[in-house]
């Protein structure tokens, strides 16, 4: 790869996996291709293997509960079913859609596969979540379309899944562009593309304009990005303040100087679960204890895999009435050890009155440091972190 050319125009790519969770499920259940399928059920909604070796899948109309849709196939989306929608509402819209439970271990596995494959070609990569990344391709001399296709082919060969990618002058345009030609899209944008491809889009398509801001803009007659680009600065400043108004004007014209961040320390690592039914600290003590230990174990594994340890151990409880309580404890040295995390989280648990039914339980480790710093600490300091045994009593 050639040394950086500071005079070269920036080439930033955004890669977004196509209906990622649903796509992984279709790898496991290829007979469901082309059908309306929703991910978000409980373990009880797993397919049943019949005596003849075929599978019986549950239908969305069979669901009863308070869960939300994790993802859906494009066929289900055509019926109005989208992620974050209530499962009961989705069942009314698409009662015959196939229902599957989420398999996050599989999703994380395929996430690692596609990122590793893409990074071989484009190592300047910013991880933005389980199914999307940014690349800085400025140093590459290869034609943009050919380079994007190579990345797409590498992802498909590694995972069997398709992705959509956009190469643009900045992260803002690349993010918007990766959604323009889905699925399996390859989009190239430059400044000349903005009036034709960006301005006709709804203002809410800009990452950073949330539902409330979009509603407020609509109230001012600003529906599209073109409307925003031509809005009077004074009007925007009056309703949104100087700083946000300036940002709105910049992004409406496709301007964004944010770099691709290839290294960053997360603020925390956490795991949480919402129960299929509310659990009581005393009557369901054994089940809660097992879930609690498993959450601690998974947080510990996440820390070890990512190369971090943390000083702050915290828990989150959401009760049946949606009241949410958090507690945390600070340790003298960072840890990624499951036993220490379990004992520390238990100390936090003792500080909460457990006399109501529990809807959600979560464990978090914060104030993170890298493993290099962790190795400098003395092992005896870690072993000295002992606490009383814990329980849901």
C-alpha positions in Angstrom: 0.0 0.0 0.0 1.3 3.4 -0.9 2.2 6.0 1.7 -0.6 8.5 2.5 -1.2 11.3 0.0 -2.4 14.3 1.9 -3.6 15.9 -1.3 -5.8 12.9 -2.2 -9.6 13.4 -1.7 -11.0 11.3 1.1 -12.6 8.0 0.3 -14.7 6.7 3.2 -16.8 3.6 2.9 -19.7 2.4 5.0 -20.6 -1.3 4.9 -23.9 -2.5 6.2 -24.9 -6.1 6.3 -28.3 -6.8 4.6 -31.0 -7.9 7.1 -28.1 -9.4 9.1 -29.9 -11.4 11.9 -32.5 -12.7 9.5 -29.8 -13.5 7.0 -27.9 -15.7 9.5 -31.1 -17.5 10.3 -31.7 -18.2 6.6 -28.2 -19.8 6.5 -29.5 -22.3 9.1 -33.0 -22.6 7.6 -32.6 -22.2 3.8 -36.1 -23.6 3.2 -37.4 -20.2 4.6 -35.9 -18.1 1.8 -38.5 -16.0 0.1 -40.9 -16.2 3.0 -42.0 -13.6 5.6 -40.0 -14.4 8.7 -39.6 -12.6 12.0 -36.8 -13.0 14.6 -37.7 -12.1 18.2 -39.4 -15.1 19.6 -38.6 -17.0 22.8 -36.7 -20.3 23.1 -40.1 -22.1 23.0 -40.6 -20.8 19.5 -37.6 -22.8 18.1 -38.4 -25.0 15.2 -39.5 -28.6 16.0 -37.9 -31.5 14.2 -40.5 -34.0 13.0 -40.0 -37.8 12.8 -39.5 -37.5 9.0 -36.6 -35.1 9.5 -38.5 -32.0 8.4 -39.0 -29.0 10.6 -42.2 -27.4 11.9 -41.9 -23.7 12.3 -44.0 -21.6 14.6 -46.2 -18.8 13.2 -46.3 -15.2 14.4 -50.0 -15.6 15.3 -49.0 -18.2 17.9 -47.0 -15.6 19.9 -48.3 -14.2 23.1 -46.1 -11.9 25.2 -44.5 -8.4 25.4 -41.4 -8.9 23.3 -40.3 -6.8 20.3 -39.2 -7.7 16.8 -35.4 -8.1 16.6 -35.4 -8.1 12.8 -37.5 -9.3 9.8 -36.9 -10.4 6.2 -37.7 -8.1 3.4 -40.9 -10.1 2.7 -42.1 -9.4 6.3 -41.1 -5.7 6.0 -43.3 -5.5 2.9 -46.2 -6.4 5.3 -45.3 -3.6 7.6 -43.2 -5.6 10.2 -40.0 -3.8 11.2 -37.4 -4.1 14.0 -38.4 -2.7 17.5 -42.1 -3.2 16.7 -44.1 -4.9 19.4 -44.5 -8.6 18.6 -48.2 -8.5 19.2 -48.6 -5.7 16.7 -46.5 -7.6 14.2 -48.7 -10.6 14.7 -51.8 -8.6 13.6 -50.0 -7.4 10.5 -48.4 -10.7 9.4 -50.0 -13.5 11.4 -48.7 -16.3 9.0 -45.1 -15.1 9.2 -42.5 -17.6 10.4 -41.4 -16.9 14.0 -37.8 -17.7 15.2 -36.0 -17.0 18.5 -32.9 -14.8 18.3 -29.6 -16.5 18.3 -27.1 -13.8 19.4 -24.1 -16.2 19.7 -24.5 -17.0 16.0 -24.9 -13.3 15.1 -21.7 -12.4 16.9 -19.9 -15.3 15.2 -20.8 -14.1 11.7 -20.1 -10.5 12.7 -16.5 -11.5 13.5 -16.2 -13.4 10.2 -17.3 -10.5 8.0 -15.2 -7.9 9.8 -12.1 -10.1 9.6 -12.6 -10.8 5.9 -13.1 -7.1 5.1 -10.2 -6.0 7.2 -7.8 -8.1 5.1 -8.6 -5.8 2.2 -9.2 -2.5 4.1 -7.5 -2.6 7.4 -8.3 1.0 8.4 -11.6 0.0 9.8 -14.0 1.5 12.4 -16.3 -1.0 14.2 -19.8 0.5 14.5 -21.7 -2.4 15.8 -22.6 -6.0 15.1 -23.5 -5.4 11.5 -21.8 -2.3 10.2 -18.3 -0.8 9.8 -16.6 2.2 8.2 -13.4 2.1 6.2 -10.9 4.8 5.3 -9.9 3.9 1.7 -8.0 7.1 0.9 -4.6 5.4 0.8 -5.8 2.8 -1.8 -5.1 3.5 -5.4 -7.6 0.9 -6.8 -10.7 2.0 -8.6 -13.5 2.6 -6.1 -16.0 0.3 -7.7 -13.5 -2.5 -8.0 -12.4 -2.1 -4.5 -15.9 -2.1 -3.1 -16.7 -5.2 -5.1 -13.7 -7.0 -3.7 -14.8 -6.2 -0.2 -18.3 -7.4 -0.9 -17.0 -10.6 -2.4 -14.8 -11.2 0.6 -17.7 -10.8 2.9 -19.9 -13.2 0.9 -17.2 -15.8 0.6 -16.5 -15.7 4.4 -20.2 -15.7 5.5 -22.5 -16.6 2.7 -24.2 -13.3 3.4 -24.7 -10.1 1.3 -23.9 -6.6 2.3 -24.4 -3.1 0.9 -21.5 -0.7 0.7 -21.1 3.0 -0.3 -17.9 4.9 -0.9 -18.2 8.6 -0.5 -16.1 11.7 0.6 -17.1 11.3 4.2 -18.9 9.2 6.8 -22.1 11.1 6.6 -22.6 10.4 2.9 -21.3 6.9 3.1 -23.8 6.0 5.8 -26.7 7.4 3.9 -25.5 5.9 0.7 -25.1 2.3 1.9 -28.9 2.3 2.3 -29.8 3.7 -1.1 -29.4 0.5 -3.2 -30.1 -2.3 -0.7 -30.0 -5.2 -0.8 -26.6 -6.2 -2.1 -25.9 -2.6 -3.1 -22.8 -0.9 -4.3 -23.1 2.9 -4.3 -20.6 5.6 -5.2 -21.3 9.1 -4.2 -19.4 12.4 -4.6 -20.4 16.0 -4.0 -22.0 16.2 -7.4 -24.4 13.4 -6.4 -25.9 15.3 -3.5 -28.7 17.2 -5.3 -29.9 14.1 -7.2 -29.4 11.3 -4.6 -29.3 12.9 -1.2 -31.6 16.0 -1.2 -34.8 14.1 -2.2 -34.5 12.0 1.0 -36.5 12.6 4.1 -34.5 14.8 6.6 -34.7 11.9 9.2 -32.4 9.8 7.0 -29.5 11.9 8.3 -28.0 10.0 11.3 -28.4 12.5 14.2 -31.8 13.8 13.3 -34.1 11.8 15.6 -37.9 11.5 15.6 -38.4 14.7 17.8 -36.1 16.8 15.6 -37.7 15.5 12.4 -41.2 16.3 13.8 -40.0 19.8 14.7 -38.5 20.3 11.3 -41.7 19.1 9.7 -43.6 21.6 11.7 -41.5 24.3 10.0 -42.2 22.9 6.6 -38.9 21.1 6.3 -39.5 17.6 5.1 -36.6 16.7 2.9 -32.8 17.2 3.1 -33.3 19.6 0.1 -35.7 21.7 2.3 -33.1 21.7 5.1 -30.3 22.7 2.8 -32.3 25.7 1.6 -33.7 26.7 5.0 -32.9 30.1 6.4 -30.1 29.8 9.0 -31.9 32.3 11.3 -35.0 30.1 11.3 -33.0 27.0 12.3 -31.1 28.9 14.9 -34.3 30.2 16.4 -35.8 26.8 16.9 -32.7 24.6 17.5 -30.0 26.9 18.9 -26.8 28.0 17.3 -24.7 24.8 17.5 -27.4 22.3 16.3 -28.5 24.7 13.6 -25.0 25.0 12.3 -24.7 21.2 12.2 -28.0 20.9 10.4 -26.8 23.2 7.6 -23.5 21.4 7.3 -24.9 17.9 7.0 -27.7 19.0 4.6 -24.9 20.1 2.2 -23.1 16.8 2.8 -20.2 18.2 4.8 -18.6 16.0 7.5 -15.0 16.0 8.7 -15.2 13.2 11.2 -12.3 10.7 10.9 -12.5 6.9 10.8 -11.6 5.9 14.3 -9.7 2.6 14.1 -9.0 2.3 17.8 -11.2 3.2 20.7 -11.8 2.1 24.3 -15.5 1.3 25.0 -16.9 2.8 28.1 -18.4 -0.4 29.4 -19.3 -4.0 28.6 -22.7 -5.3 29.6 -25.2 -8.1 29.2 -28.9 -8.0 30.1 -31.9 -10.1 29.6 -35.7 -9.6 29.8 -37.5 -12.5 31.2 -40.3 -14.4 29.4 -42.3 -13.9 32.6 -41.7 -11.7 35.7 -39.5 -13.6 38.3 -39.7 -13.2 42.0 -36.5 -13.0 44.1 -37.6 -15.6 46.6 -40.0 -17.9 44.7 -37.7 -18.0 41.6 -34.4 -17.7 43.4 -32.8 -20.7 41.8 -33.7 -19.6 38.2 -32.6 -16.0 38.9 -29.3 -17.2 40.4 -28.6 -19.3 37.3 -29.4 -16.4 35.0 -27.4 -13.9 37.1 -24.3 -16.2 37.0 -24.7 -16.7 33.2 -24.8 -12.9 32.6 -21.6 -12.5 34.7 -19.9 -15.3 32.8 -20.8 -13.8 29.4 -19.6 -10.3 30.4 -16.3 -11.9 31.6 -16.0 -13.7 28.2 -16.7 -10.5 26.3 -14.0 -8.6 28.3 -11.5 -11.4 27.6 -12.3 -11.5 23.9 -12.1 -7.8 23.5 -9.0 -7.4 25.7 -10.3 -5.3 28.5 -10.8 -5.3 32.3 -12.9 -3.0 34.4 -12.9 -1.4 37.9 -16.7 -0.6 38.1 -19.1 -3.5 38.5 -22.8 -2.7 38.2 -26.2 -4.2 37.9 -29.6 -3.1 36.5 -33.0 -4.3 37.6 -36.3 -3.5 36.0 -39.3 -4.4 38.0 -42.8 -5.5 36.8 -44.0 -1.9 37.0 -41.1 -0.7 34.7 -39.3 1.0 37.6 -35.5 0.6 36.9 -32.8 0.5 39.6 -29.1 0.5 39.1 -26.3 0.0 41.6 -22.5 -0.2 41.2 -19.3 -0.8 43.1 -15.7 0.3 42.4 -12.9 -2.1 42.8 -9.3 -1.2 43.7 -8.0 -2.9 40.6 -9.6 -3.8 37.2 -10.8 -7.3 36.6 -12.2 -9.6 33.9 -12.4 -12.5 36.3 -15.9 -14.1 36.4 -15.8 -14.9 40.1 -14.9 -11.4 41.0 -17.5 -9.9 38.7 -20.1 -12.3 40.2 -19.2 -11.4 43.8 -19.1 -7.7 43.1 -22.4 -7.8 41.3 -23.8 -9.7 44.3 -22.7 -6.9 46.6 -24.7 -4.5 44.4 -27.7 -6.7 44.6 -27.7 -6.6 48.4 -28.3 -2.9 48.2 -31.7 -3.3 46.5 -35.0 -4.3 48.1 -35.9 -7.5 46.3 -39.6 -7.7 47.3 -41.2 -7.2 43.8 -41.3 -9.2 40.7 -38.4 -8.6 38.3 -38.8 -8.1 34.6 -35.1 -7.5 33.5 -31.7 -8.2 34.9 -28.4 -6.8 33.7 -24.7 -6.9 34.6 -22.2 -4.2 33.5 -18.4 -3.7 33.9 -17.1 -0.1 33.3 -14.1 2.1 33.8 -12.2 -0.1 31.4 -8.5 -0.5 30.8 -6.6 -2.6 28.2 -5.0 -5.9 29.0 -1.5 -4.3 28.8 -2.3 -2.2 31.9 -4.0 -5.2 33.5 -0.9 -7.3 33.2 1.1 -4.7 35.1 -1.1 -5.3 38.2 0.0 -7.9 40.8 -2.0 -11.1 40.9 -2.3 -11.0 44.7 -4.2 -7.8 44.4 -6.8 -9.5 42.2 -7.2 -12.5 44.6 -7.7 -10.2 47.6 -11.0 -9.0 46.2 -13.2 -11.4 48.2 -16.8 -10.8 49.2 -19.5 -12.6 51.1 -21.5 -15.2 49.2 -24.5 -13.7 47.5 -28.1 -14.8 46.8 -31.5 -13.6 45.8 -32.8 -13.7 49.4 
